[in-house]
């Protein structure tokens, strides 16, 4: 599986029809309670994995056919690999990215064996969540708690079906970790536990739970020292009048690395009072003290021969837009 990961060079990868790539892995996700909608995640071993991958599937009850620990084979011919929300993902081609494998085609690509093993999560600390070897694998992040300003909140929201992200921290560590919950999950409208302890789930830009039982908080909440972020929007540019290369530059003027879990860059089009598309989620990224951070449109790399921290079509527009940076509590940090 790691060999397949190494083939990915940042753009959608086509596996073709004659390479006969076969990947084997063990199921680590479950959509039984509503998370992992239309997604199956497998890793290359039941314990101490070195790689994992996500598969998009057009199926509303994947858990009925694929249980945690099931060993499966994935045939890659005619499939495509791309990065989706920070996770390497396989599916059918669609536009410039990928989509779900159609339900009546699943049996032509995913083959379940009779072998089932217990999945042993990797035990990690919050400062290890960006290590590539843990991406798309089952982990237990130890000694974490909700941010203090999120205590008393639901997994997503107490009503409605909007997806939600709660933010975990460890006192003394700058790194933060988002906990993603699908708005239709059975526990989405329930209170997120207080206290401190361990969280188990599948890791990508955030951690995604299989059930609320993946949270075990046996210690009291600890109030952490407050770090005041000093992140500035220092530049917005349409270089050479090329809107496809538009970028926003952020700068950390403070003395601490700032994790952007739960932060958003909001774009207001032509004087609008509401952000376009709900804003751009910056979770999964951080800015070290004294460093810049570039968020750019898709033509930036070709014009500058440089790779931005985030490349997204969200940066398209007509030049009359206002950009606002907000933190995980939706507090405005800067506006330009």
C-alpha positions in Angstrom: 0.0 0.0 0.0 2.9 2.4 0.7 4.1 1.8 -2.8 0.7 3.1 -4.1 1.0 6.2 -1.8 4.4 6.9 -3.3 3.0 7.1 -6.8 0.9 10.1 -5.9 2.6 13.4 -6.8 -0.1 15.9 -5.9 -2.4 15.5 -8.9 -5.0 12.9 -9.7 -3.4 9.6 -10.6 -4.8 7.1 -13.1 -4.1 3.5 -12.6 -4.9 2.4 -16.2 -6.0 -1.0 -17.3 -2.9 -3.1 -17.7 -0.9 -2.5 -14.5 -2.8 -5.1 -12.5 -2.2 -3.3 -9.2 -3.8 -5.2 -6.2 -3.8 -3.7 -2.7 -4.6 -5.7 0.4 -5.7 -4.2 3.7 -7.8 -4.4 6.8 -11.0 -2.4 7.3 -10.8 0.2 10.1 -13.9 2.4 9.4 -17.6 1.8 10.1 -20.5 3.8 8.8 -23.0 2.0 11.1 -23.6 5.1 13.2 -23.4 7.7 10.4 -19.7 8.7 10.1 -17.7 7.6 7.1 -20.6 8.2 4.8 -19.9 6.5 1.4 -16.3 5.8 2.5 -14.4 2.6 3.4 -10.9 3.1 5.0 -8.3 0.3 5.0 -4.8 0.0 6.4 -2.0 -2.3 5.5 -1.9 -4.3 8.7 -4.1 -4.9 11.7 -1.4 -3.4 14.0 1.6 -1.1 13.5 0.4 -0.1 10.0 2.7 1.9 7.7 0.0 3.1 5.3 -3.8 3.5 4.8 -6.1 4.5 2.1 -9.7 5.7 1.7 -12.1 4.3 -0.9 -15.2 6.2 -2.0 -18.2 3.8 -2.4 -21.8 4.4 -3.4 -23.4 2.5 -0.6 -25.5 3.7 2.4 -24.7 0.7 4.7 -21.1 -0.3 4.0 -20.8 -1.9 7.5 -23.3 -4.7 6.5 -20.7 -6.0 4.0 -17.4 -4.9 5.4 -16.8 -5.1 9.2 -13.9 -3.7 11.2 -10.9 -6.1 10.9 -12.0 -7.7 7.6 -9.2 -8.4 5.2 -10.0 -7.2 1.7 -8.3 -6.9 -1.7 -8.7 -3.8 -3.9 -8.2 -4.1 -7.6 -7.0 -0.7 -8.9 -7.4 -1.1 -12.7 -9.7 1.7 -14.0 -9.6 3.5 -10.7 -8.1 6.9 -9.7 -6.2 8.2 -6.7 -6.5 11.8 -5.4 -6.3 13.7 -2.2 -9.6 14.5 -0.6 -9.7 16.5 2.7 -6.1 15.6 3.3 -6.6 11.9 2.8 -5.4 9.8 -0.1 -8.6 8.5 -1.7 -9.5 6.0 -4.4 -12.6 6.2 -6.6 -14.0 6.7 -10.1 -13.0 9.7 -12.1 -15.2 12.8 -12.1 -14.3 16.2 -13.4 -10.8 17.0 -12.1 -11.0 14.7 -9.1 -12.8 11.5 -8.1 -16.2 10.2 -6.9 -17.8 7.1 -5.5 -17.5 3.6 -7.1 -21.0 2.9 -8.3 -22.9 0.4 -6.1 -23.3 -2.2 -8.8 -19.6 -2.0 -9.6 -18.2 -2.5 -6.0 -17.9 -6.3 -6.3 -15.6 -5.8 -9.4 -13.1 -3.9 -7.3 -13.3 -4.8 -3.7 -13.0 -8.5 -2.6 -13.6 -9.6 1.0 -11.7 -12.6 2.3 -12.8 -14.8 5.2 -10.0 -13.4 7.4 -10.8 -11.0 10.2 -8.3 -9.7 12.7 -8.6 -7.4 15.7 -7.5 -3.9 14.8 -5.0 -2.5 17.3 -4.8 1.3 17.1 -1.4 3.0 17.1 -0.9 5.0 20.4 0.3 8.6 19.6 0.5 12.0 21.1 -1.1 15.1 19.6 2.2 16.4 18.3 2.5 13.2 16.1 -0.8 13.6 14.2 0.9 15.2 11.2 3.3 12.3 10.7 2.4 10.8 7.3 2.8 7.2 8.5 -0.4 7.7 10.6 -2.6 9.2 7.9 -5.6 7.0 7.0 -4.9 4.6 9.9 -6.6 3.9 13.2 -4.9 5.8 16.1 -5.5 6.5 19.8 -4.5 10.1 20.6 -3.7 10.2 24.3 -4.0 13.0 26.9 -6.3 15.3 25.0 -9.4 17.4 25.8 -11.7 19.9 24.2 -10.7 23.5 23.9 -12.1 25.3 26.9 -14.3 27.5 24.7 -15.9 24.4 23.2 -16.9 22.7 26.5 -20.7 22.1 26.6 -21.0 21.8 22.8 -22.4 18.9 20.8 -20.4 16.6 18.6 -21.7 18.7 15.7 -24.7 20.8 16.8 -27.6 20.1 19.2 -30.1 20.3 16.3 -30.1 20.1 12.6 -27.9 18.0 10.3 -24.9 20.2 9.7 -21.5 18.5 10.0 -19.3 19.7 12.9 -15.7 19.8 14.0 -14.7 20.0 17.7 -11.1 20.8 18.5 -8.8 18.8 20.8 -5.7 20.1 22.6 -3.0 19.0 25.0 -1.8 21.6 27.5 1.7 22.7 26.6 1.4 21.7 23.0 0.7 24.1 20.1 -0.8 21.4 17.9 -4.6 21.1 17.8 -6.7 18.3 16.3 -10.2 18.5 14.9 -12.8 15.8 15.6 -15.1 15.5 12.5 -18.7 14.4 13.0 -21.2 13.9 10.1 -24.4 15.8 10.8 -26.4 12.7 10.3 -24.4 10.5 12.7 -26.5 8.9 15.5 -24.5 10.9 18.1 -24.1 14.2 16.2 -26.6 16.1 18.4 -25.3 14.7 21.7 -23.1 16.5 24.2 -19.4 16.0 23.5 -17.8 14.7 26.7 -15.9 17.0 29.0 -12.8 15.9 31.0 -9.5 14.6 29.6 -8.2 11.3 28.2 -7.9 9.3 24.9 -9.7 9.6 21.6 -9.6 6.8 19.0 -10.4 7.2 15.3 -9.2 7.3 11.7 -6.7 10.1 11.2 -6.5 12.5 8.2 -6.7 16.3 8.5 -8.9 15.6 11.5 -9.8 12.5 13.4 -13.1 10.7 12.7 -14.8 8.5 15.2 -16.7 5.2 14.6 -18.9 5.8 17.6 -19.0 8.1 20.7 -17.4 5.1 22.6 -14.2 6.0 20.9 -13.8 8.8 23.5 -12.6 7.7 26.9 -12.1 10.7 29.2 -11.3 9.5 32.7 -9.5 12.6 34.1 -10.7 16.0 35.0 -10.5 18.9 32.5 -7.3 20.9 32.8 -7.4 24.7 32.1 -4.4 25.4 29.7 -2.5 28.7 29.6 -3.9 30.9 26.9 -1.7 31.7 23.8 -2.9 34.8 22.0 -2.5 34.2 18.2 -0.9 37.0 16.1 -1.8 35.9 12.6 -2.1 38.7 10.0 -3.4 38.8 6.4 -0.3 40.5 4.9 -1.1 40.4 1.2 -3.9 39.6 -1.3 -2.7 39.6 -4.9 -3.8 39.0 -8.5 -0.3 38.8 -10.0 0.1 39.9 -13.6 -3.7 40.2 -13.6 -3.9 36.4 -13.6 -6.9 35.6 -11.4 -6.0 31.9 -11.6 -2.8 32.8 -9.6 -4.6 34.8 -7.0 -3.3 34.2 -3.4 -3.7 35.3 0.2 -0.6 35.5 2.4 -0.8 35.0 6.1 2.0 35.8 8.6 2.6 34.7 12.1 3.9 37.7 14.0 3.8 36.0 17.4 6.3 33.9 19.3 4.3 30.6 19.2 3.4 28.2 16.5 -0.3 28.5 15.9 -2.4 25.5 14.9 -5.3 26.3 12.5 -7.7 23.5 13.5 -11.2 24.9 13.2 -10.0 28.2 11.6 -11.5 29.5 8.4 -10.7 32.0 5.7 -13.9 33.7 4.7 -14.4 35.3 1.3 -17.1 38.0 0.9 -18.1 38.6 -2.7 -18.9 42.0 -4.0 -20.0 43.5 -0.6 -21.9 40.4 0.5 -22.5 40.1 4.3 -22.2 36.3 4.3 -19.1 34.3 3.4 -18.9 32.4 0.1 -19.6 28.6 0.5 -19.3 28.8 4.3 -15.6 29.7 4.2 -12.4 27.7 3.6 -11.5 25.3 6.5 -7.8 25.6 7.4 -7.8 22.5 9.7 -4.8 20.3 9.3 -2.4 23.2 9.0 -0.3 25.3 11.3 2.0 28.4 11.0 5.3 28.5 12.9 6.4 31.8 14.5 7.8 34.2 12.0 6.7 32.3 9.0 4.4 33.0 6.0 1.5 30.8 4.8 0.2 31.0 1.2 -3.4 30.1 0.2 -3.6 30.2 -3.6 -5.7 29.5 -6.7 -4.8 26.6 -9.0 -2.6 28.7 -11.3 -0.2 30.0 -8.6 2.3 27.1 -8.9 2.8 27.5 -12.6 3.4 31.2 -12.4 5.7 31.3 -9.4 7.3 27.9 -9.6 6.3 27.5 -6.0 4.0 25.2 -4.0 1.5 27.0 -1.8 0.5 25.6 1.6 -3.1 25.3 0.3 -4.2 25.3 -3.4 -7.9 25.8 -3.9 -10.4 27.3 -6.4 -11.9 29.1 -3.4 -9.4 31.8 -4.2 -11.1 32.6 -7.5 -13.0 35.9 -7.8 -13.1 39.3 -9.5 -10.7 41.3 -7.3 -13.5 43.1 -5.3 -13.7 40.5 -2.6 -13.0 40.9 1.1 -11.1 38.2 3.1 -11.6 37.6 6.8 -9.6 35.2 9.0 -11.5 33.7 11.9 -10.4 31.2 14.6 -12.1 28.1 15.9 -14.6 30.1 17.9 -15.5 32.2 14.9 -13.7 35.2 16.4 -12.3 37.6 13.8 -8.4 37.6 13.8 -7.9 39.8 10.8 -9.8 41.2 7.8 -8.4 42.6 4.5 
